[in-house]
Amino acid sequence: MAERRVNVGWAEGLHARPASIFVRAATASGVPVTIAKAGGTPVNAASMLAVLGLGAQGGEEIVLASDAEGAEAALDRLAKLVAEGLEELPETV
């Protein structure tokens, strides 16, 4: 299982717009990915309600994971998005 641990770069955490950006990127990756707070229960990263339900705050550590083919590259892109708190999806997603 591939895994990335990263701190949330959005000051407001994974709420509303940042969660929407993240979910769109997770869906666009074409790889099933889970997201969890460190030590928490993983949820589907492509589900807006699940991501919002995490209540991940800015600076908190989250864990992205997948065991699918192509997971390493997808997790790298998603981890970069979360860590940098990007306001738009990069073209590489």
Backbone as JSON Lines, residues from 0, in Angstrom:
{"i":0,"aa":"M","n":[0.85,-1.18,0.0],"ca":[0.0,0.0,0.0],"c":[0.89,1.24,0.0]}
{"i":1,"aa":"A","n":[0.67,2.1,-0.97],"ca":[1.4,3.37,-1.03],"c":[0.73,4.36,-0.1]}
{"i":2,"aa":"E","n":[1.53,5.19,0.52],"ca":[0.99,6.13,1.51],"c":[1.8,7.42,1.5]}
{"i":3,"aa":"R","n":[1.12,8.54,1.72],"ca":[1.77,9.83,1.88],"c":[1.19,10.5,3.11]}
{"i":4,"aa":"R","n":[2.05,11.01,3.97],"ca":[1.64,11.8,5.13],"c":[1.99,13.25,4.83]}
{"i":5,"aa":"V","n":[1.02,14.13,5.0],"ca":[1.23,15.52,4.65],"c":[0.4,16.41,5.57]}
{"i":6,"aa":"N","n":[0.9,17.61,5.82],"ca":[0.16,18.59,6.61],"c":[-0.69,19.44,5.68]}
{"i":7,"aa":"V","n":[-1.91,19.71,6.09],"ca":[-2.86,20.49,5.29],"c":[-2.35,21.93,5.16]}
{"i":8,"aa":"G","n":[-2.14,22.39,3.93],"ca":[-1.59,23.71,3.67],"c":[-2.62,24.82,3.61]}
{"i":9,"aa":"W","n":[-3.89,24.49,3.52],"ca":[-4.93,25.52,3.51],"c":[-5.17,25.98,4.93]}
{"i":10,"aa":"A","n":[-5.12,27.27,5.19],"ca":[-5.31,27.79,6.54],"c":[-6.66,27.38,7.12]}
{"i":11,"aa":"E","n":[-7.69,27.34,6.28],"ca":[-9.04,26.98,6.74],"c":[-9.25,25.47,6.79]}
{"i":12,"aa":"G","n":[-8.24,24.7,6.44],"ca":[-8.36,23.25,6.45],"c":[-9.08,22.74,5.21]}
{"i":13,"aa":"L","n":[-9.51,21.5,5.26],"ca":[-10.22,20.9,4.13],"c":[-11.72,21.16,4.27]}
{"i":14,"aa":"H","n":[-12.1,22.41,4.07],"ca":[-13.5,22.82,4.16],"c":[-13.89,23.53,2.87]}
{"i":15,"aa":"A","n":[-15.13,23.38,2.49],"ca":[-15.72,24.06,1.33],"c":[-14.84,24.06,0.09]}
{"i":16,"aa":"R","n":[-14.3,25.2,-0.29],"ca":[-13.54,25.3,-1.54],"c":[-12.3,24.4,-1.56]}
{"i":17,"aa":"P","n":[-11.46,24.4,-0.53],"ca":[-10.31,23.49,-0.57],"c":[-10.72,22.02,-0.7]}
{"i":18,"aa":"A","n":[-11.78,21.63,-0.01],"ca":[-12.25,20.24,-0.11],"c":[-12.72,19.94,-1.53]}
{"i":19,"aa":"S","n":[-13.4,20.89,-2.14],"ca":[-13.86,20.72,-3.52],"c":[-12.69,20.55,-4.48]}
{"i":20,"aa":"I","n":[-11.67,21.36,-4.31],"ca":[-10.47,21.26,-5.16],"c":[-9.81,19.9,-4.96]}
{"i":21,"aa":"F","n":[-9.68,19.48,-3.71],"ca":[-9.05,18.19,-3.42],"c":[-9.86,17.03,-4.0]}
{"i":22,"aa":"V","n":[-11.17,17.03,-3.8],"ca":[-12.02,15.94,-4.29],"c":[-11.97,15.85,-5.81]}
{"i":23,"aa":"R","n":[-11.99,16.99,-6.49],"ca":[-11.89,16.97,-7.96],"c":[-10.56,16.37,-8.4]}
{"i":24,"aa":"A","n":[-9.48,16.71,-7.69],"ca":[-8.16,16.16,-8.03],"c":[-8.11,14.66,-7.76]}
{"i":25,"aa":"A","n":[-8.68,14.23,-6.65],"ca":[-8.7,12.81,-6.31],"c":[-9.49,12.02,-7.36]}
{"i":26,"aa":"T","n":[-10.62,12.58,-7.78],"ca":[-11.43,11.93,-8.79],"c":[-10.7,11.88,-10.13]}
{"i":27,"aa":"A","n":[-10.06,12.98,-10.5],"ca":[-9.35,13.07,-11.77],"c":[-8.14,12.14,-11.82]}
{"i":28,"aa":"S","n":[-7.62,11.74,-10.68],"ca":[-6.43,10.87,-10.67],"c":[-6.73,9.5,-11.27]}
{"i":29,"aa":"G","n":[-8.0,9.09,-11.24],"ca":[-8.36,7.79,-11.79],"c":[-7.92,6.62,-10.93]}
{"i":30,"aa":"V","n":[-7.45,6.92,-9.73],"ca":[-6.95,5.9,-8.81],"c":[-7.78,6.0,-7.53]}
{"i":31,"aa":"P","n":[-8.27,4.87,-7.01],"ca":[-8.99,4.94,-5.74],"c":[-8.04,5.31,-4.6]}
{"i":32,"aa":"V","n":[-8.35,6.39,-3.92],"ca":[-7.49,6.92,-2.85],"c":[-8.34,7.09,-1.6]}
{"i":33,"aa":"T","n":[-7.72,6.83,-0.45],"ca":[-8.37,7.13,0.82],"c":[-7.62,8.27,1.49]}
{"i":34,"aa":"I","n":[-8.34,8.97,2.36],"ca":[-7.76,10.06,3.14],"c":[-8.2,9.88,4.58]}
{"i":35,"aa":"A","n":[-7.31,10.17,5.5],"ca":[-7.64,10.05,6.93],"c":[-6.81,11.05,7.71]}
{"i":36,"aa":"K","n":[-7.32,11.45,8.86],"ca":[-6.48,12.18,9.8],"c":[-5.49,11.16,10.34]}
{"i":37,"aa":"A","n":[-4.32,11.6,10.73],"ca":[-3.32,10.68,11.28],"c":[-3.95,9.91,12.43]}
{"i":38,"aa":"G","n":[-3.93,8.58,12.33],"ca":[-4.5,7.73,13.36],"c":[-5.99,7.53,13.25]}
{"i":39,"aa":"G","n":[-6.62,8.14,12.23],"ca":[-8.07,8.04,12.08],"c":[-8.49,7.0,11.06]}
{"i":40,"aa":"T","n":[-9.78,6.9,10.86],"ca":[-10.36,5.96,9.91],"c":[-10.32,6.55,8.5]}
{"i":41,"aa":"P","n":[-9.78,5.79,7.54],"ca":[-9.73,6.29,6.16],"c":[-11.11,6.37,5.52]}
{"i":42,"aa":"V","n":[-11.29,7.4,4.68],"ca":[-12.53,7.58,3.93],"c":[-12.17,7.78,2.46]}
{"i":43,"aa":"N","n":[-13.16,7.64,1.6],"ca":[-12.98,7.81,0.16],"c":[-12.63,9.26,-0.16]}
{"i":44,"aa":"A","n":[-11.46,9.47,-0.77],"ca":[-11.0,10.82,-1.1],"c":[-11.8,11.46,-2.23]}
{"i":45,"aa":"A","n":[-12.59,10.68,-2.95],"ca":[-13.4,11.22,-4.05],"c":[-14.8,11.59,-3.58]}
{"i":46,"aa":"S","n":[-15.07,11.49,-2.29],"ca":[-16.38,11.82,-1.74],"c":[-16.33,13.15,-0.99]}
{"i":47,"aa":"M","n":[-17.05,14.14,-1.48],"ca":[-17.06,15.46,-0.86],"c":[-17.55,15.36,0.59]}
{"i":48,"aa":"L","n":[-18.62,14.64,0.83],"ca":[-19.15,14.53,2.19],"c":[-18.16,13.84,3.12]}
{"i":49,"aa":"A","n":[-17.48,12.82,2.63],"ca":[-16.51,12.11,3.47],"c":[-15.34,13.01,3.82]}
{"i":50,"aa":"V","n":[-14.84,13.76,2.84],"ca":[-13.71,14.66,3.08],"c":[-14.11,15.77,4.05]}
{"i":51,"aa":"L","n":[-15.27,16.36,3.86],"ca":[-15.74,17.39,4.78],"c":[-15.93,16.82,6.19]}
{"i":52,"aa":"G","n":[-16.39,15.58,6.26],"ca":[-16.63,14.93,7.53],"c":[-15.36,14.7,8.36]}
{"i":53,"aa":"L","n":[-14.21,14.7,7.71],"ca":[-12.95,14.54,8.44],"c":[-12.71,15.72,9.38]}
{"i":54,"aa":"G","n":[-13.12,16.9,8.95],"ca":[-12.88,18.08,9.77],"c":[-11.4,18.41,9.88]}
{"i":55,"aa":"A","n":[-10.63,18.12,8.84],"ca":[-9.19,18.37,8.87],"c":[-8.91,19.87,8.87]}
{"i":56,"aa":"Q","n":[-8.15,20.31,9.85],"ca":[-7.8,21.72,10.02],"c":[-6.47,22.04,9.36]}
{"i":57,"aa":"G","n":[-6.23,23.32,9.1],"ca":[-4.95,23.76,8.55],"c":[-3.82,23.33,9.47]}
{"i":58,"aa":"G","n":[-2.77,22.74,8.88],"ca":[-1.61,22.31,9.64],"c":[-1.7,20.9,10.18]}
{"i":59,"aa":"E","n":[-2.9,20.32,10.18],"ca":[-3.07,18.95,10.67],"c":[-2.48,17.95,9.68]}
{"i":60,"aa":"E","n":[-1.97,16.84,10.22],"ca":[-1.44,15.79,9.35],"c":[-2.57,14.9,8.87]}
{"i":61,"aa":"I","n":[-2.54,14.62,7.57],"ca":[-3.47,13.67,6.97],"c":[-2.65,12.58,6.29]}
{"i":62,"aa":"V","n":[-3.31,11.45,6.06],"ca":[-2.68,10.31,5.4],"c":[-3.47,9.99,4.14]}
{"i":63,"aa":"L","n":[-2.77,10.0,3.01],"ca":[-3.35,9.6,1.73],"c":[-2.82,8.21,1.42]}
{"i":64,"aa":"A","n":[-3.69,7.31,0.95],"ca":[-3.24,5.94,0.69],"c":[-3.99,5.33,-0.48]}
{"i":65,"aa":"S","n":[-3.33,4.4,-1.15],"ca":[-3.93,3.64,-2.24],"c":[-3.07,2.42,-2.52]}
{"i":66,"aa":"D","n":[-3.72,1.34,-2.94],"ca":[-2.96,0.15,-3.33],"c":[-3.16,-0.17,-4.81]}
{"i":67,"aa":"A","n":[-3.69,0.77,-5.56],"ca":[-3.95,0.58,-6.98],"c":[-2.7,0.83,-7.81]}
{"i":68,"aa":"E","n":[-2.73,0.33,-9.03],"ca":[-1.65,0.6,-9.97],"c":[-1.65,2.1,-10.28]}
{"i":69,"aa":"G","n":[-0.49,2.72,-10.28],"ca":[-0.38,4.15,-10.52],"c":[-0.54,4.98,-9.26]}
{"i":70,"aa":"A","n":[-0.62,4.31,-8.11],"ca":[-0.85,5.01,-6.84],"c":[0.27,5.97,-6.48]}
{"i":71,"aa":"E","n":[1.51,5.59,-6.71],"ca":[2.64,6.43,-6.3],"c":[2.55,7.83,-6.92]}
{"i":72,"aa":"A","n":[2.34,7.89,-8.22],"ca":[2.27,9.19,-8.91],"c":[1.03,9.97,-8.48]}
{"i":73,"aa":"A","n":[-0.1,9.28,-8.35],"ca":[-1.33,9.97,-7.94],"c":[-1.19,10.54,-6.54]}
{"i":74,"aa":"L","n":[-0.63,9.78,-5.62],"ca":[-0.46,10.25,-4.25],"c":[0.53,11.41,-4.19]}
{"i":75,"aa":"D","n":[1.57,11.37,-5.01],"ca":[2.52,12.49,-5.05],"c":[1.82,13.78,-5.45]}
{"i":76,"aa":"R","n":[0.97,13.7,-6.49],"ca":[0.26,14.9,-6.96],"c":[-0.72,15.4,-5.9]}
{"i":77,"aa":"L","n":[-1.47,14.5,-5.29],"ca":[-2.44,14.91,-4.27],"c":[-1.75,15.46,-3.03]}
{"i":78,"aa":"A","n":[-0.64,14.86,-2.63],"ca":[0.1,15.35,-1.46],"c":[0.62,16.75,-1.71]}
{"i":79,"aa":"K","n":[1.12,17.01,-2.91],"ca":[1.61,18.35,-3.26],"c":[0.47,19.36,-3.21]}
{"i":80,"aa":"L","n":[-0.68,18.99,-3.74],"ca":[-1.85,19.87,-3.74],"c":[-2.25,20.23,-2.31]}
{"i":81,"aa":"V","n":[-2.32,19.23,-1.44],"ca":[-2.73,19.46,-0.05],"c":[-1.68,20.27,0.71]}
{"i":82,"aa":"A","n":[-0.42,19.92,0.56],"ca":[0.65,20.59,1.3],"c":[0.78,22.06,0.92]}
{"i":83,"aa":"E","n":[0.61,22.35,-0.36],"ca":[0.79,23.73,-0.84],"c":[-0.49,24.56,-0.74]}
{"i":84,"aa":"G","n":[-1.62,23.91,-0.47],"ca":[-2.88,24.63,-0.34],"c":[-3.23,25.39,-1.6]}
{"i":85,"aa":"L","n":[-3.06,24.76,-2.74],"ca":[-3.3,25.43,-4.03],"c":[-4.77,25.8,-4.18]}
{"i":86,"aa":"E","n":[-5.02,26.95,-4.78],"ca":[-6.38,27.46,-4.96],"c":[-7.03,27.01,-6.26]}
{"i":87,"aa":"E","n":[-6.25,26.44,-7.14],"ca":[-6.77,25.92,-8.42],"c":[-6.11,24.59,-8.68]}
{"i":88,"aa":"L","n":[-6.78,23.75,-9.45],"ca":[-6.17,22.48,-9.83],"c":[-5.03,22.74,-10.81]}
{"i":89,"aa":"P","n":[-3.86,22.2,-10.54],"ca":[-2.77,22.33,-11.5],"c":[-3.08,21.49,-12.73]}
{"i":90,"aa":"E","n":[-2.51,21.86,-13.85],"ca":[-2.78,21.13,-15.1],"c":[-2.28,19.7,-15.03]}
{"i":91,"aa":"T","n":[-1.35,19.41,-14.14],"ca":[-0.78,18.07,-14.05],"c":[-1.68,17.08,-13.31]}
{"i":92,"aa":"V","n":[-2.77,17.55,-12.74],"ca":[-3.67,16.64,-11.99],"c":[-4.57,15.91,-12.96]}
